[in-house]
Amino acid sequence: MDFPERFANLPDYAFPRLRALLDGHAPGGDVLHMSIGEPKHPFPVWVSSIISEYAHEFGKYPPNEGTPELRAAIAGWLQTRYGVTAAPDTQVFPLNGTREGLFNACLALCPETKGGKTPVVLIPNPFYQVYTVAAQAVGAEPVYLPATAETGFLPDIAGQPAELLDRTAIVYLCSPSNPQGAVASRAYWAELLALAEKHDFRIFADECYSELYRGAAPAGAMQVAAETGADPERVVVFHSLSKRSNLPGLRSGFAAGGPGCIARMQQLRAYAGAPLPLPLQRVAERAWADEAHVAANRALYGEKFEIADEIFGDVPGYRPPGAGFFLWLPVADGEAATLKLWQETGVRVLPGAYLGRDASGGNPGQGFIRVALVAPREDTRRGLKAIRRCLYA
């Protein structure tokens, strides 16, 4: 039986690759997982009671478009956080995890051709792997733009040739970025929106780390679109409760954008998706309406970033991230450093190359490791000290 050629060149996913690299070797100390971005801080205490209160709703099919209460809570959060007015009935779409939305938005909104040619999907490099498989699923051409220190760890979209931008249908942009923690400024978003209008493409803004910031809260794509008077159909933003509220297992997020984009995403889900179960939507309603637990969560990450600055502040090339919960640490070779660290200390991190792709002359992640600051504070301190001793002595 034949398999689709369009998926034939997908690399192995990052974490199976990591297991293949490390699991044949004994750890050199007490194992500490700092490779995967799975939040470990406590989630809000009221989660379990809400699920219990609404457990009878597991016996109902959830509405495809989400409950009115959840859509209202999300719209209220967008207004409070960004000053953006989004109509709950037409501009907000609860998701069964944002990975669902980031994939299905491409299926719903990417045209088969653009200007008579194969459409292009621009992807920052390194990147969240779902961007690539979404582009390939619709038969688009993924084009990887390096996000390096020279570009502020964000892709230089404005510097691309006009003929490439004219073929572009979708730009994926993660801000704050995974893995580097770079934050797109208002000026960056405004320039990208102007390019989207000039060259007729859409922006998919992956903002799942937006609430784990240091200093000022990052601007959002939908916010800047409203401030500049951009066409609301140019932007779809994606947000999640996984990082913001320490609820990765809830699988709850949302997309927001122009009514036309949201309607097409809803239509696709009616045939090929699954809305969040009703009791979990009730949790999400409360989570988007509560900021106290988010501020407490952000403060915990702030403490760990201060520890990181203290330990790595004098390491050449160390860049304190502006947001998120990862360190993007420079090394000579990411795979070699990851294996050395595991064999000598038992600390498990991720080679940066596993998040990138060989393109434009190389893989921009090759000389980095990604370190997730998700463990408790003292475990994080122990792990970061071990990394410093092992790799930067």
N, C-alpha and C positions, 0 to 999 in steps of 0.2 A: 504494500500500500504506500502511495506517495504522500509526502508531507509538503506543506506550503513552502515554496522557495523563499518567500519574503521574510520568513523567520529563521532561515538557515544560518545566517551569520550572527545571530544573537550570541554574545559571550555568556559563559556561565555566570549566574548571579553572584554577587559579591560574597555572600556568606558561605555558600558551598565551596567557593574558591578558597576562602579563608580556612575552612575545615581541612581541605586538601593540603594546604600549606603547613598547617600546624599540628594536626591531630596525630600524625605519625611520630611526633617528638614529645618527650616528657617535659612538662613545665618545670622551670627552675625555681619555683617557689609556690606559695599559696596562690591559687588561681584567682585572678581579678579580671572580670569582664568589663572592658572599656571600648569594645568594638561596635556594639549595636546601640542605636539611639532609642532605647526603650526606657521611658521615664520610670524612675524608682521612688520618687517622692510620694508621700501619701496622697491619695485622691480625697475629695471632700467627704466628710463623715456622713453626709445626708444621702449619698448615692444609694446605699443598700436599702434604706428605708423607703425611698421613692420607688425602687424596683419592686419591693414587697407590696407597697400600697397599690401599685398598678399591675401586679402580676396577672390579674384576671384578663388583662388586655393582650396577653400572649395568645389568647383564644380568638383574636380578631386579625384580619388582614390589615396591615397599616396602609394609610393612604399613600398613593404613589408620590404625591407632591409634598408630603410631610403634614403634620398637624398644623392647624391655624395658629395654635399657641407657640409652636416651635418657630414657625416662620416669623411671627411677630417678635419673639425674643431675639432672633437673629437680626431682624431689621432694627430693633431697638439698640442692639450692640453696635451695629454699623454706624448708627446715628451718634451714639455716645463716644465711640472710639475714634471715628474719622470725620464726624460731621456730615455724613453722607445720608441722604434720604433715599431709601430703596423700598419700593412697594412690596409688602410681604407676599401678595398674591401672584405677582408677575416677575419679580426681580430677585427672589431668594429661593434657593433649591437645596433642602437638606440632603446630605449624601451619606451613603453607607461607607464612611471612610473617604478621605480625599483622594486616595489612589484611584478609587472607582471614578470619581469625577474627572481627574486629570486624564484618565484613559478615555472615558466615554465622551468627554467634551470634544476630543479630536475626532471620534467617529461621527458625532452629530454635526460638527461645524466645519470640518475640513472639506473643501470641494474636491471633486475628482480631478479637475484640471484647473489651471490658472493661466489665462492668456494662451490657451491651447497647448500648454506644457505641463509636465509633472509638477505638482506643487511642492514647495520646500517648507519644511518645519525647522526653524532655527532652535538650537539647543545649546545651553551653556555647557562647557566642558572643563571640569567634572560636572556630573548631573545626577539627578534622581532617575533611576533606570526606566521607570514607567514612561518617560517622555519618548524614548526611542521606540519601544514596542508599540506605542500608540501611533507614532508616525508610520511605522512599517505596516501596521494593521490596515491603514487606509491607503496604502500604496504611495505615500508621499516620500520625498527624499529628505532624510534627516541630514542636516548640516551642522557640524559641531564647531562652536566658536570658543576659542580658549579664554578661560577666565583665570588670569594669572596676576601675580603681583603688579606687573606692568600695566594691567588694565583695571587695577583696584579690585581684583577678584570678581569682577562682573564682566560679561561679554561686551566687546566693542561693536555694538550693532550699528551705530551710526557710521562706522568706518568701513562697512561692507559695500561692495560694488552695487551700483543702482540696479544692474540686471539681475543680481541675486535677490535683492529686496523686492523687485517687481514680481519675482516668482514666489515669494514667500506668502504663505497662507496663514501661518501661526508662528508666534514666538513664545516659547516657554521661558519664563524668567522667575527664578526663585530668589526672593528677598524677604527677610534675611536669608542668605544663601547657605545651603548645605552642599559642601562641608566647611566652607571658609568663614562663615559668619559675617560676610560683607552685607552692607545695607545700601540699597538704592536710594539716592537722594531725590528730593522733589524735582530737581533739575534733570536728573537721569530719566525719571518717569515722564516728565513733560517732553523731553526730546524723543523718547521712544513713542509716545502717543502721537507726536507730530509725524514721525516716520510712518506709523501705522496708517495715518490718514493719507499721507502722500503716496504710499506704495500699496495701500488697500490690503492690510493684513490685520489679524486679531492678536491680542496679547493675552496669554494665559498666565496670570500672576499667582504663583505658588507662594502663599504668605503664611505657611503653617507655623513658622517660628516667630511670628510678629510680636508675640507678647513676652518673649524671653529676651528682653533688650537690656542694655546697659546705658544709663543716661537717658536721653530723650527718646520717646516712643517713635519708631520708624514711620515715615509717611507710607501710605498705601496707594496702590495703583488706582483704585476706584476713587479715592479721595482726590488725587491729583487730576484725574479725568474730570471730576465735578468742578474743581477749582479752575481748570483751563477751558471748560465748556466743550470738552471732547464728546464725540458721539458715544453714548453709553454702550452701543453694540461693539465697540472696539475692544472692550476689556471684559474678561471673566476672571474673578478673583476666587481663590480657594483658601479656606480656613479650616482648622481642625481643633478638636478638643483633646487630641492625644498628648500634645506637648503643653498646651496652655493649662489644661486641667488635670494632667497626669492620668488620662483615661484612654490609653492606647487600645485596650480591649473593648471599649464601648463601640469602636468603629463609627464614629460620628464626626461629621464635618459639614461644610456647606459650600456651595458655589453661589456667587451673586454677579449680576451683570445686566445687560440690556434685556428687555422682555423677549425679543426675538431669539436670542441665544438660549435663554432659560427655557422657553417653550420647546425648542428643538431637543434640548437635553432631557426634558421631562417626557417628551414623546418617545425617545429612544428607550428610556427606562421602562416605560409601559410594556415594551416588548422584550427587553433583554436585561433587566436589572432587578434589584431587590431593595425596597426601602427599609429603613431601620425599624425593628420591632417597636411597637407602641410603648411598652414600659421604658425602653431605652431612649425613645424620643422624649419621654417625660423627664428623664434625667438631663438630657441635653437642654430642654427648656429652662430648667433651673440653672444649669451651668453657664449658659450665655447671659443670664440675668444677674450673675453674682461675680463681683470683682475681688472680693476679699481674699478668696483662696488663690486667685491669680497673682495678686500682689505678694502673698506669702511665698508662693512658688518661685516667683521672680527673685525675691530676696535670697532664697536658698542658692539659686544658681549664681547670683551676684557674689556670694561668699566664696563659691568655688572658683569663679573667675579671678577673684583677688588672690586666692592661693596659687592659681596658675601663673599669674603675673609675677608673684613673688618668686616662684621656682624657676621660671623660664625667662624672666625679664631681661637677663643679660645674654641670652642665647642669640647669636647672629641669625637674623631672618625671622625671629619670633614676632608674630603680629597678634596683639590682643584682639580677639573677635569682638565685633560690635553687638552681636546678638546671637541667638541660638544656644546650643549647649555642646558644641564641638570645639576642639582645638585642631588646627591644621598646622602640624609641626613639620618644619623642613628637615629632611634627612638626605643622605647621599642616594639611597635606594630604598623605596618603601617596603618592598617584599623582604629584602635582606634585614632591614631594621626590625620589622615585625617578627621575623623568625628569631633573630638574636634576642629580642626582648622577651619572647615567650620562653626560650630555652634557658635564659639566665635569670629571669625574675618571676615568670608565671603570669605576667600582665599581658592581656590579649587586646590588641588594637587592630585597626584595619589599614592595609596598604592603600595609599591614595590612588594608585593606578586602577584599583578595582572599581573606582567610582568614575573613571574617565574612559576615554576612547582614543586610540592612536589616530590622530587627524592633524592636519596642518603642521606636519613635521614632527609630531611626537605626542605623547600622552602627558597632559599638564599635571596629572596627579603622581607621576613617577617618583618625584623627589619629595614626597610627603607621606605622613601617616595621619589618619584621623583618629582622634581620641575623644570618646564620649564621656562627658562629665555627669553621668547619671547616677553613679553610686553614692552612698552617704558621704558626708563631708570628710570624715577621717579616712575612709577607704579611698576616696579620691585623692587626698593628700598623700597617702602611702603610695598609691599607684603613680602619681606624678613625680614623686621623689625617685621612685624606682626607674622611671623613664629617663629622668635627668641623669642619674648615676650611670645607667647602662649605655645611653646613646650620646650623651653630651659631656662626659667627663673629660 
